[in-house]
Amino acid sequence: MTLKGQTQTIPPRSGTAFTLSAGETLTVIDPEGGQVADLLAISAADTREMISSGRTLDYAETLYLSTGNLLYSNRSNVMLEIVEDKVGRHDFLLTPCSEATFRLCYDNEPPHPGCHGNLHAALSPYGIAEDAIPVAFNCFMNVPVDGETGRLKVLPPLSRAGDFIRFHARMDLIIGLTACSAPASNGGSFKPIQYRIGQDEFAR
Amino acid sequence: MTLKGQTQTIPPRSGTAFTLSAGETLTVIDPEGGQVADLLAISAADTREMISSGRTLDYAETLYLSTGNLLYSNRSNVMLEIVEDKVGRHDFLLTPCSEATFRLCYDNEPPHPGCHGNLHAALSPYGIAEDAIPVAFNCFMNVPVDGETGRLKVLPPLSRAGDFIRFHARMDLIIGLTACSAPASNGGSFKPIQYRIGQDEFAR
């Protein structure tokens, strides 16, 4: 159970899920710096409605989302607004790392369920099927793109210890959140992620 | 019914669906030039397995896919390989245009079901739910990205009359394919798309 207002810790290479009510804020914190957190948002009223990278990038007209940008669902409804962002670089292109990612991209690493497996385990009690897990909003993930060639790289996050990104929920949500498991995303290290649910200072 | 080897025409602002067997090729043709075709691929054996932009971009390490690139499913299986490409610029970032796209982005245009609605209608007989429609591989769609700012633009396609892209199916698939309905994608015009299913010259 997530206690409102208290800072929760997600241990390295693991994930969790919790509910977030419309009007509440969710602060995702990188306590040590350089760590990615994959975030999924699913409508609590109908779990077929999920966060959509394709809708969001289309409407935002940018790959790099930050303060003021809205995160849309597959039904083009606003799920979350980014209301504060100390880092300014996050990824919304790539799917959560998975057992297949480790097989295909890290064949010298021991297999790991990855964020995909961790999100699936955490979201199973809410009835979310593994195949339904979409592209996550990858907080702090640093994926620069070469505009000429289209080439993308996964580089260490720009986040420093204590940096955070804060979201304002626009609908009742189920949130999946991880401390990412992929070496490249995290500069080769695995660290915890913290989060905190707050009351809405924006509706007042 | 799709006759193998014969060129089929998708009328402007409409869509269709058909099966494509492992080993067959699918050629998507822009007969007049400057027209986008949204392509979805779904496993015929299990329709929960679908084309995934996030998996594909992660493994390809580029936004701009062309000859030699593989299109992956949400289960990290190869669905299609691009085996020939006369254009070299396609989009795999944005979701098919929908009624909401028209409401949010084209408020001076009459509402239209868009590629999303057309794909949903065409794929309904195969049991594909509307919410399950993912980011499509948007043949000929020209979405340049500014690597510094992340800003993206939807510009007219680079395809000229008769240009095509050819895919090789690596599994038995259900394909959804459109002649795109969004003005910006098509340089303000709406034209037909053609396609042809062929035998596999690559397996010999």
Interface residues (C-beta under 8 A of the other chain):
Chain A: R48 E49 M50 S52 S53 G54 R55 L57 D58 Y59 E61 T62 L63 Y64 N74 R75 S76 L93 L94 T95 S98 A100 T101 R103 L104 C105 A129 D131 A132 I133 P134 V135 P144 V145 D146 G147 E148 T149 G150 R151 L152 K153
Chain B: R48 E49 M50 S52 S53 G54 R55 L57 D58 Y59 E61 T62 L63 Y64 N74 R75 S76 L93 L94 T95 S98 A100 T101 R103 L104 C105 A129 D131 A132 I133 P134 V135 P144 V145 D146 G147 E148 T149 G150 R151 L152 K153
